[in-house]
Amino acid sequence: MLVKVQKWGNSQGIRLSKEVLAEANILVGDELEIISTKDQLVIKPVRKIRGKYQLQDLVSQIPQDYKPQEEDWGSAVGLEAW
């Protein structure tokens, strides 16, 4: 597949067809890693588990003195089973 680098505002970019994205298992909004060498670009998706956050990053933000406690959410409103 041949594409051209095009100017969009102050940036440049390329468009990838729906078929190319499907073949590479890339969805709109996915993060991509771009590796450049002297005469080549490699574009590959960054695979994260269950969305855009990594569990290790979230856990590392918990303060050391945090003490978990039970929360009272009140009585059931719908068909919840408590």
Buried (B, 14 or more C-beta within 10 A) or exposed (E): EEEEEEEEEEEEEEEBEEEEBEEBEBEEEBEEEEEEEEEEEEEEBEEEEEEEEEEEEEEEEEEEEEEEEEEEEEEEEEEEEE
